[in-house]
Amino acid sequence: MELLVSVTSRMVNAVDQSTYPYTPDPSFVPFQMPVRIVFGNEPLFTDLNQDGASINFGPALTLYSPLTNSLRYGPDNPAGYPTVQSFDYTAYYGPWDKGSFLDFGQSSSRNLSSTDLIDYNWAIVSPTMDPRYPPLADPLSYTSADLMAFLERLMQDRTPINYAEISYEMLNTTSSLAYFGTYYPYADWYSGTATIESIETETPEPRMLVLTGLILIVLMAKRTAFTDDRS
């Protein structure tokens, strides 16, 4: 299966811990771009608890994004599943804390040394508190057809979806992994919103090479200009 989504991206750039809270790069102009997500839609397994469920699909999941090659660290054997999440925590947090949502994403990480970790991940997540998407009545009977109907509804409703593609390097400066013992010598991520433009049952070869090259040229030109201005 294949999703084509239109992303409006706003880049957030951080070069070290002192920049927290991270703010958008002032030289970056939001832009729209197409992103392809190729995935398997066969149910793999379902995780249930008292108030929620995660229905995982697969086995394939691949992102074709013009942004990936602009990040210093790309994916290294990324792992993840297309997942439909359903929850109803009204007993704990009130009547507003329930719904179902779509969660596509992958992450990968590796150690450059015992204290130096690099990480890459991306995610596309639909809203969790939209009354149009209530908790699933019977998660154990959720099928591929239900997943496709969910995607179709998100597309027809033009529902805004959160999108992020992230890469960073983290140094552990203490003997523990406590928050204040970490330092980020490099962190780059794109965040924005997306809408589903089309759903295909066949997965043609990537057709984004020219567009990818043009977007990367613009991104690198903007980054070079911003670096020159600061030097």
MIDOSE-1310 file (N, C-alpha, C; in nm, 2 decimals, decimal comma, always signed):
residues 231
mell	+0,08/-0,12/+0,00/+0,00/+0,00/+0,00/+0,09/+0,12/+0,00; +0,03/+0,23/-0,04/+0,11/+0,36/-0,05/+0,02/+0,48/-0,01; +0,07/+0,56/+0,07/+0,01/+0,69/+0,10/+0,09/+0,80/+0,04; +0,03/+0,90/-0,02/+0,10/+1,02/-0,06/+0,04/+1,13/+0,02
vsvt	+0,13/+1,20/+0,10/+0,08/+1,30/+0,19/+0,15/+1,43/+0,15; +0,08/+1,54/+0,17/+0,13/+1,67/+0,15/+0,17/+1,73/+0,29; +0,29/+1,77/+0,30/+0,34/+1,82/+0,43/+0,38/+1,97/+0,42; +0,33/+2,04/+0,52/+0,38/+2,18/+0,53/+0,47/+2,18/+0,65
srmv	+0,60/+2,20/+0,62/+0,70/+2,18/+0,72/+0,76/+2,31/+0,77; +0,79/+2,31/+0,90/+0,86/+2,42/+0,97/+0,98/+2,36/+1,04; +1,10/+2,40/+1,00/+1,22/+2,34/+1,05/+1,25/+2,40/+1,19; +1,29/+2,31/+1,28/+1,34/+2,35/+1,41/+1,48/+2,30/+1,42
navd	+1,57/+2,39/+1,45/+1,72/+2,36/+1,45/+1,78/+2,40/+1,59; +1,85/+2,30/+1,64/+1,92/+2,33/+1,77/+2,07/+2,28/+1,76; +2,16/+2,36/+1,80/+2,30/+2,31/+1,79/+2,36/+2,27/+1,92; +2,30/+2,31/+2,03/+2,35/+2,26/+2,16/+2,24/+2,28/+2,27
qsty	+2,27/+2,23/+2,38/+2,17/+2,23/+2,49/+2,13/+2,37/+2,53; +2,22/+2,46/+2,51/+2,20/+2,60/+2,56/+2,08/+2,67/+2,48; +2,04/+2,61/+2,37/+1,94/+2,67/+2,29/+1,80/+2,63/+2,34; +1,79/+2,54/+2,43/+1,66/+2,50/+2,48/+1,58/+2,61/+2,55
pytp	+1,45/+2,64/+2,53/+1,37/+2,55/+2,45/+1,40/+2,58/+2,30; +1,39/+2,48/+2,22/+1,43/+2,49/+2,08/+1,33/+2,57/+2,00; +1,39/+2,66/+1,92/+1,30/+2,76/+1,85/+1,33/+2,74/+1,70; +1,24/+2,78/+1,61/+1,26/+2,76/+1,47/+1,37/+2,85/+1,42
dpsf	+1,45/+2,79/+1,32/+1,55/+2,86/+1,26/+1,49/+2,98/+1,19; +1,53/+3,11/+1,22/+1,47/+3,23/+1,16/+1,49/+3,24/+1,01; +1,59/+3,17/+0,96/+1,61/+3,18/+0,81/+1,53/+3,08/+0,73; +1,46/+2,99/+0,80/+1,38/+2,88/+0,73/+1,24/+2,93/+0,70
vpfq	+1,20/+2,91/+0,57/+1,07/+2,94/+0,53/+0,99/+2,81/+0,51; +0,87/+2,80/+0,58/+0,79/+2,68/+0,56/+0,75/+2,66/+0,42; +0,75/+2,53/+0,38/+0,72/+2,49/+0,24/+0,63/+2,37/+0,24; +0,57/+2,34/+0,13/+0,49/+2,22/+0,11/+0,57/+2,12/+0,02
mpvr	+0,55/+1,99/+0,05/+0,62/+1,89/-0,03/+0,54/+1,76/-0,02; +0,56/+1,67/-0,12/+0,49/+1,54/-0,11/+0,59/+1,44/-0,04; +0,53/+1,35/+0,04/+0,60/+1,25/+0,10/+0,52/+1,12/+0,07; +0,60/+1,01/+0,04/+0,54/+0,88/+0,01/+0,57/+0,79/+0,13
ivfg	+0,46/+0,71/+0,17/+0,48/+0,61/+0,27/+0,43/+0,48/+0,22; +0,52/+0,38/+0,20/+0,48/+0,25/+0,15/+0,48/+0,15/+0,27; +0,37/+0,08/+0,28/+0,35/+0,00/+0,40/+0,27/-0,13/+0,38; +0,29/-0,22/+0,46/+0,21/-0,34/+0,46/+0,08/-0,32/+0,55
nepl	-0,03/-0,37/+0,51/-0,15/-0,35/+0,58/-0,22/-0,48/+0,64; -0,13/-0,58/+0,66/-0,18/-0,70/+0,72/-0,16/-0,70/+0,87; -0,27/-0,73/+0,95/-0,25/-0,73/+1,09/-0,14/-0,82/+1,14; -0,05/-0,76/+1,23/+0,06/-0,84/+1,28/+0,02/-0,89/+1,42
ftdl	-0,01/-0,80/+1,51/-0,05/-0,84/+1,65/-0,12/-0,72/+1,71; -0,19/-0,75/+1,82/-0,27/-0,65/+1,89/-0,23/-0,65/+2,04; -0,20/-0,53/+2,09/-0,17/-0,52/+2,23/-0,29/-0,46/+2,30; -0,34/-0,53/+2,40/-0,46/-0,48/+2,48/-0,42/-0,45/+2,62
nqdg	-0,49/-0,35/+2,68/-0,48/-0,33/+2,82/-0,63/-0,29/+2,86; -0,64/-0,26/+2,99/-0,78/-0,23/+3,04/-0,85/-0,12/+2,97; -0,77/-0,02/+2,93/-0,83/+0,10/+2,87/-0,79/+0,14/+2,73; -0,71/+0,05/+2,67/-0,67/+0,09/+2,53/-0,62/-0,03/+2,45
asin	-0,59/-0,01/+2,33/-0,54/-0,11/+2,24/-0,45/-0,05/+2,13; -0,35/-0,13/+2,09/-0,27/-0,09/+1,97/-0,28/-0,21/+1,87; -0,32/-0,18/+1,75/-0,34/-0,27/+1,65/-0,22/-0,25/+1,55; -0,13/-0,34/+1,54/-0,01/-0,32/+1,46/-0,02/-0,39/+1,32
fgpa	+0,02/-0,33/+1,22/+0,02/-0,38/+1,08/+0,16/-0,39/+1,02; +0,17/-0,46/+0,91/+0,30/-0,47/+0,84/+0,29/-0,57/+0,73; +0,41/-0,63/+0,70/+0,54/-0,61/+0,77/+0,62/-0,49/+0,72; +0,59/-0,44/+0,61/+0,67/-0,33/+0,55/+0,63/-0,19/+0,59
ltly	+0,73/-0,10/+0,60/+0,71/+0,04/+0,62/+0,83/+0,11/+0,57; +0,81/+0,20/+0,47/+0,92/+0,27/+0,42/+0,88/+0,42/+0,39; +0,96/+0,51/+0,43/+0,93/+0,65/+0,40/+1,02/+0,70/+0,29; +0,96/+0,77/+0,19/+1,03/+0,84/+0,09/+1,01/+0,99/+0,11
splt	+1,11/+1,05/+0,17/+1,09/+1,19/+0,20/+1,21/+1,28/+0,14; +1,18/+1,39/+0,08/+1,29/+1,48/+0,04/+1,37/+1,53/+0,15; +1,33/+1,52/+0,27/+1,40/+1,58/+0,38/+1,52/+1,49/+0,44; +1,51/+1,36/+0,42/+1,60/+1,27/+0,48/+1,74/+1,30/+0,46
nslr	+1,78/+1,32/+0,33/+1,92/+1,34/+0,30/+1,97/+1,48/+0,34; +1,89/+1,57/+0,39/+1,94/+1,69/+0,44/+1,98/+1,68/+0,59; +1,95/+1,57/+0,65/+1,99/+1,55/+0,79/+2,12/+1,49/+0,80; +2,20/+1,52/+0,90/+2,33/+1,47/+0,91/+2,33/+1,32/+0,93
ygpd	+2,24/+1,27/+1,01/+2,23/+1,12/+1,04/+2,10/+1,07/+0,99; +2,10/+0,98/+0,89/+1,98/+0,92/+0,84/+1,95/+0,79/+0,91; +1,85/+0,72/+0,86/+1,80/+0,60/+0,92/+1,91/+0,48/+0,91; +1,92/+0,41/+1,01/+2,01/+0,29/+1,01/+1,93/+0,17/+1,06
npag	+1,87/+0,09/+0,97/+1,79/-0,02/+1,00/+1,67/+0,03/+1,09; +1,59/+0,12/+1,04/+1,48/+0,17/+1,12/+1,37/+0,07/+1,15; +1,31/+0,07/+1,27/+1,21/-0,02/+1,31/+1,08/+0,05/+1,34; +0,97/-0,01/+1,31/+0,84/+0,05/+1,34/+0,73/-0,02/+1,26
yptv	+0,61/+0,01/+1,31/+0,49/-0,05/+1,24/+0,39/+0,06/+1,22; +0,31/+0,05/+1,12/+0,18/+0,12/+1,11/+0,09/+0,07/+1,22; +0,04/+0,17/+1,30/-0,04/+0,13/+1,42/-0,17/+0,21/+1,43; -0,28/+0,15/+1,46/-0,40/+0,22/+1,50/-0,41/+0,21/+1,66
qsfd	-0,41/+0,32/+1,72/-0,42/+0,33/+1,87/-0,57/+0,36/+1,91; -0,61/+0,30/+2,01/-0,75/+0,33/+2,06/-0,74/+0,33/+2,22; -0,80/+0,43/+2,28/-0,79/+0,44/+2,42/-0,92/+0,51/+2,48; -0,95/+0,48/+2,60/-1,05/+0,54/+2,68/-1,01/+0,55/+2,82
ytay	-0,95/+0,66/+2,86/-0,90/+0,68/+3,00/-0,99/+0,77/+3,08; -1,12/+0,77/+3,04/-1,22/+0,86/+3,10/-1,23/+0,84/+3,25; -1,20/+0,72/+3,30/-1,21/+0,69/+3,44/-1,10/+0,76/+3,52; -0,99/+0,79/+3,45/-0,88/+0,86/+3,52/-0,87/+1,01/+3,50
ygpw	-0,90/+1,05/+3,37/-0,87/+1,19/+3,33/-0,99/+1,27/+3,29; -1,11/+1,21/+3,27/-1,22/+1,28/+3,23/-1,28/+1,24/+3,10; -1,40/+1,29/+3,06/-1,46/+1,24/+2,94/-1,39/+1,29/+2,81; -1,30/+1,38/+2,82/-1,23/+1,42/+2,70/-1,11/+1,33/+2,66
dkgs	-1,07/+1,24/+2,74/-0,95/+1,17/+2,72/-0,98/+1,03/+2,66; -1,03/+1,03/+2,54/-1,06/+0,91/+2,47/-1,06/+0,93/+2,32; -1,04/+0,83/+2,24/-1,04/+0,84/+2,10/-0,95/+0,73/+2,03; -0,94/+0,74/+1,90/-0,86/+0,65/+1,83/-0,78/+0,73/+1,72
fldf	-0,66/+0,69/+1,69/-0,57/+0,76/+1,60/-0,48/+0,67/+1,53; -0,42/+0,73/+1,42/-0,32/+0,66/+1,34/-0,18/+0,70/+1,38; -0,09/+0,60/+1,38/+0,05/+0,63/+1,42/+0,14/+0,55/+1,33; +0,20/+0,62/+1,23/+0,30/+0,56/+1,15/+0,43/+0,62/+1,19
gqss	+0,54/+0,54/+1,20/+0,67/+0,59/+1,23/+0,77/+0,49/+1,25; +0,90/+0,53/+1,24/+1,01/+0,44/+1,26/+1,12/+0,52/+1,34; +1,21/+0,44/+1,40/+1,32/+0,50/+1,47/+1,44/+0,41/+1,46; +1,56/+0,47/+1,47/+1,68/+0,39/+1,47/+1,78/+0,47/+1,55
srnl	+1,87/+0,40/+1,61/+1,97/+0,46/+1,69/+2,10/+0,37/+1,69; +2,21/+0,43/+1,71/+2,33/+0,36/+1,73/+2,43/+0,44/+1,81; +2,52/+0,37/+1,87/+2,62/+0,43/+1,95/+2,75/+0,46/+1,88; +2,80/+0,58/+1,87/+2,93/+0,61/+1,82/+3,04/+0,57/+1,92
sstd	+3,00/+0,58/+2,05/+3,09/+0,53/+2,16/+3,00/+0,50/+2,28; +3,05/+0,46/+2,39/+2,97/+0,42/+2,50/+2,89/+0,54/+2,56; +2,93/+0,66/+2,52/+2,86/+0,78/+2,57/+2,80/+0,87/+2,46; +2,81/+0,83/+2,34/+2,78/+0,91/+2,22/+2,67/+0,83/+2,14
lidy	+2,55/+0,88/+2,14/+2,44/+0,82/+2,07/+2,39/+0,91/+1,96; +2,36/+0,85/+1,84/+2,29/+0,92/+1,74/+2,16/+0,85/+1,71; +2,06/+0,94/+1,68/+1,92/+0,89/+1,67/+1,86/+0,95/+1,55; +1,77/+0,87/+1,48/+1,69/+0,92/+1,37/+1,55/+0,86/+1,39
nwai	+1,45/+0,95/+1,37/+1,31/+0,89/+1,37/+1,22/+0,98/+1,29; +1,11/+0,93/+1,24/+1,01/+1,00/+1,18/+0,87/+0,95/+1,23; +0,77/+1,03/+1,22/+0,64/+0,99/+1,26/+0,53/+1,07/+1,19; +0,42/+1,01/+1,17/+0,30/+1,08/+1,12/+0,18/+1,03/+1,20
vspt	+0,12/+1,12/+1,27/+0,02/+1,09/+1,37/-0,10/+1,17/+1,36; -0,22/+1,11/+1,35/-0,34/+1,18/+1,34/-0,39/+1,23/+1,48; -0,48/+1,32/+1,48/-0,53/+1,38/+1,61/-0,58/+1,27/+1,70; -0,57/+1,29/+1,83/-0,61/+1,19/+1,93/-0,74/+1,23/+2,00
mdpr	-0,79/+1,36/+1,99/-0,90/+1,40/+2,06/-1,01/+1,45/+1,97; -1,02/+1,40/+1,84/-1,12/+1,44/+1,75/-1,24/+1,36/+1,77; -1,36/+1,41/+1,80/-1,48/+1,33/+1,82/-1,52/+1,25/+1,70; -1,47/+1,28/+1,59/-1,51/+1,20/+1,47/-1,44/+1,06/+1,47
yppl	-1,34/+1,04/+1,56/-1,27/+0,92/+1,57/-1,27/+0,86/+1,71; -1,38/+0,80/+1,75/-1,40/+0,75/+1,89/-1,32/+0,63/+1,91; -1,31/+0,58/+2,04/-1,24/+0,45/+2,06/-1,31/+0,34/+1,99; -1,22/+0,24/+1,95/-1,27/+0,12/+1,88/-1,36/+0,04/+1,97
adpl	-1,48/-0,01/+1,91/-1,57/-0,09/+1,99/-1,51/-0,23/+2,01; -1,44/-0,28/+1,92/-1,39/-0,42/+1,93/-1,25/-0,43/+1,86; -1,15/-0,39/+1,93/-1,01/-0,39/+1,87/-0,97/-0,52/+1,82; -1,01/-0,63/+1,88/-0,96/-0,76/+1,84/-1,02/-0,80/+1,70
syts	-1,12/-0,74/+1,66/-1,18/-0,77/+1,53/-1,14/-0,67/+1,42; -1,05/-0,58/+1,46/-1,00/-0,48/+1,36/-0,92/-0,54/+1,25; -0,95/-0,51/+1,12/-0,89/-0,57/+1,01/-0,82/-0,47/+0,92; -0,76/-0,53/+0,81/-0,70/-0,44/+0,71/-0,81/-0,35/+0,65
adlm	-0,93/-0,40/+0,63/-1,03/-0,32/+0,57/-1,07/-0,20/+0,66; -1,06/-0,22/+0,79/-1,09/-0,11/+0,88/-0,98/-0,01/+0,88; -0,86/-0,05/+0,87/-0,75/+0,04/+0,86/-0,76/+0,13/+0,73; -0,80/+0,06/+0,62/-0,81/+0,14/+0,50/-0,93/+0,24/+0,50
afle	-1,04/+0,20/+0,57/-1,15/+0,29/+0,59/-1,11/+0,41/+0,68; -1,03/+0,38/+0,78/-0,98/+0,49/+0,86/-0,90/+0,59/+0,78; -0,81/+0,54/+0,69/-0,72/+0,62/+0,61/-0,81/+0,70/+0,51; -0,91/+0,63/+0,45/-1,00/+0,70/+0,36/-1,07/+0,82/+0,43
rlmq	-1,12/+0,79/+0,55/-1,19/+0,90/+0,62/-1,10/+1,02/+0,65; -0,98/+0,99/+0,69/-0,88/+1,10/+0,72/-0,86/+1,18/+0,59; -0,85/+1,11/+0,48/-0,83/+1,18/+0,35/-0,95/+1,26/+0,31; -1,07/+1,20/+0,32/-1,19/+1,27/+0,28/-1,22/+1,39/+0,37
drtp	-1,19/+1,38/+0,50/-1,21/+1,49/+0,60/-1,10/+1,60/+0,59; -1,00/+1,57/+0,51/-0,88/+1,66/+0,51/-0,83/+1,69/+0,65; -0,83/+1,58/+0,73/-0,79/+1,59/+0,87/-0,64/+1,63/+0,88; -0,60/+1,74/+0,95/-0,46/+1,77/+0,96/-0,39/+1,66/+1,05
inya	-0,27/+1,62/+1,01/-0,19/+1,51/+1,07/-0,06/+1,57/+1,11; -0,01/+1,54/+1,23/+0,12/+1,58/+1,27/+0,23/+1,50/+1,20; +0,33/+1,58/+1,16/+0,45/+1,51/+1,09/+0,58/+1,56/+1,15; +0,67/+1,47/+1,17/+0,80/+1,50/+1,22/+0,91/+1,41/+1,16
eisy	+1,02/+1,47/+1,13/+1,14/+1,39/+1,09/+1,26/+1,45/+1,16; +1,33/+1,36/+1,24/+1,42/+1,41/+1,34/+1,56/+1,34/+1,33; +1,66/+1,41/+1,36/+1,79/+1,35/+1,37/+1,87/+1,43/+1,47; +1,94/+1,36/+1,56/+2,02/+1,43/+1,66/+2,14/+1,34/+1,71
emln	+2,23/+1,40/+1,77/+2,34/+1,33/+1,84/+2,34/+1,37/+1,99; +2,35/+1,28/+2,08/+2,34/+1,30/+2,22/+2,46/+1,25/+2,29; +2,53/+1,33/+2,37/+2,64/+1,29/+2,45/+2,59/+1,28/+2,60; +2,63/+1,17/+2,66/+2,60/+1,15/+2,80/+2,72/+1,19/+2,88
ttss	+2,70/+1,30/+2,95/+2,82/+1,36/+3,02/+2,83/+1,32/+3,17; +2,74/+1,23/+3,21/+2,75/+1,17/+3,35/+2,74/+1,02/+3,34; +2,75/+0,96/+3,45/+2,75/+0,81/+3,46/+2,61/+0,75/+3,44; +2,50/+0,84/+3,45/+2,37/+0,80/+3,43/+2,31/+0,86/+3,31
layf	+2,18/+0,82/+3,28/+2,11/+0,88/+3,16/+2,01/+0,99/+3,21; +2,04/+1,05/+3,32/+1,95/+1,16/+3,37/+1,95/+1,27/+3,27; +1,83/+1,34/+3,26/+1,81/+1,45/+3,16/+1,92/+1,55/+3,17; +1,96/+1,59/+3,29/+2,06/+1,70/+3,30/+2,20/+1,65/+3,28
gtyy	+2,22/+1,52/+3,25/+2,35/+1,47/+3,22/+2,37/+1,45/+3,07; +2,29/+1,51/+2,98/+2,30/+1,50/+2,84/+2,33/+1,63/+2,77; +2,39/+1,62/+2,66/+2,43/+1,74/+2,58/+2,41/+1,70/+2,43; +2,36/+1,80/+2,36/+2,32/+1,77/+2,22/+2,42/+1,85/+2,13
pyad	+2,53/+1,80/+2,08/+2,61/+1,87/+1,99/+2,55/+1,90/+1,85; +2,45/+1,82/+1,82/+2,38/+1,83/+1,69/+2,24/+1,79/+1,71; +2,14/+1,87/+1,66/+2,00/+1,83/+1,66/+1,93/+1,90/+1,55; +1,87/+1,83/+1,46/+1,79/+1,89/+1,35/+1,66/+1,82/+1,34
wysg	+1,56/+1,89/+1,33/+1,43/+1,82/+1,29/+1,34/+1,91/+1,22; +1,25/+1,84/+1,14/+1,15/+1,91/+1,07/+1,02/+1,87/+1,14; +0,93/+1,97/+1,16/+0,80/+1,94/+1,22/+0,70/+2,02/+1,14; +0,58/+1,97/+1,13/+0,47/+2,04/+1,06/+0,34/+1,96/+1,06
tati	+0,26/+1,99/+0,97/+0,13/+1,92/+0,95/+0,12/+1,86/+0,81; +0,04/+1,76/+0,80/+0,02/+1,69/+0,67/-0,12/+1,65/+0,65; -0,16/+1,63/+0,53/-0,29/+1,58/+0,49/-0,27/+1,46/+0,39; -0,35/+1,36/+0,39/-0,34/+1,25/+0,30/-0,40/+1,29/+0,17
esie	-0,32/+1,28/+0,06/-0,37/+1,32/-0,07/-0,42/+1,20/-0,15; -0,36/+1,08/-0,14/-0,41/+0,97/-0,21/-0,37/+0,84/-0,14; -0,44/+0,73/-0,17/-0,41/+0,60/-0,12/-0,41/+0,51/-0,24; -0,30/+0,44/-0,26/-0,28/+0,35/-0,37/-0,26/+0,21/-0,32
tetp	-0,32/+0,12/-0,40/-0,31/-0,02/-0,37/-0,18/-0,09/-0,43; -0,12/-0,02/-0,52/+0,00/-0,06/-0,58/+0,11/+0,04/-0,55; +0,24/-0,01/-0,54/+0,35/+0,07/-0,50/+0,45/+0,09/-0,61; +0,43/+0,19/-0,70/+0,53/+0,22/-0,80/+0,66/+0,26/-0,75
eprm	+0,76/+0,26/-0,84/+0,90/+0,30/-0,80/+0,89/+0,45/-0,76; +0,99/+0,49/-0,68/+0,99/+0,63/-0,64/+1,00/+0,72/-0,76; +0,92/+0,83/-0,76/+0,91/+0,92/-0,87/+0,95/+1,06/-0,82; +1,03/+1,07/-0,71/+1,06/+1,20/-0,65/+1,20/+1,25/-0,66
lvlt	+1,28/+1,19/-0,75/+1,42/+1,22/-0,75/+1,45/+1,36/-0,79; +1,38/+1,41/-0,89/+1,40/+1,55/-0,93/+1,35/+1,65/-0,82; +1,23/+1,62/-0,77/+1,18/+1,71/-0,66/+1,27/+1,71/-0,54; +1,32/+1,59/-0,51/+1,41/+1,58/-0,39/+1,53/+1,66/-0,41
glil	+1,59/+1,65/-0,53/+1,71/+1,73/-0,56/+1,69/+1,88/-0,55; +1,57/+1,93/-0,60/+1,54/+2,07/-0,60/+1,52/+2,11/-0,45; +1,45/+2,04/-0,37/+1,43/+2,08/-0,23/+1,56/+2,08/-0,16; +1,64/+1,98/-0,18/+1,77/+1,98/-0,11/+1,86/+2,09/-0,14
ivlm	+1,86/+2,13/-0,27/+1,94/+2,25/-0,31/+1,89/+2,37/-0,24; +1,76/+2,39/-0,23/+1,71/+2,51/-0,16/+1,74/+2,50/-0,01; +1,73/+2,39/+0,05/+1,76/+2,37/+0,19/+1,90/+2,40/+0,22; +1,99/+2,35/+0,14/+2,13/+2,37/+0,16/+2,17/+2,51/+0,14
akrt	+2,11/+2,57/+0,04/+2,14/+2,72/+0,01/+2,10/+2,80/+0,13; +1,98/+2,77/+0,18/+1,93/+2,85/+0,30/+2,02/+2,83/+0,42; +2,06/+2,70/+0,44/+2,15/+2,68/+0,56/+2,29/+2,74/+0,54; +2,34/+2,74/+0,42/+2,47/+2,80/+0,39/+2,46/+2,95/+0,42
aftd	+2,35/+3,01/+0,37/+2,34/+3,16/+0,38/+2,32/+3,20/+0,53; +2,25/+3,11/+0,61/+2,23/+3,14/+0,75/+2,36/+3,13/+0,82; +2,44/+3,02/+0,79/+2,57/+3,01/+0,85/+2,66/+3,12/+0,82; +2,66/+3,17/+0,70/+2,75/+3,28/+0,66/+2,71/+3,41/+0,74
drs	+2,58/+3,43/+0,75/+2,53/+3,55/+0,83/+2,58/+3,55/+0,97; +2,59/+3,43/+1,03/+2,62/+3,42/+1,17/+2,77/+3,42/+1,19; +2,85/+3,40/+1,09/+3,00/+3,39/+1,10/+3,06/+3,53/+1,09
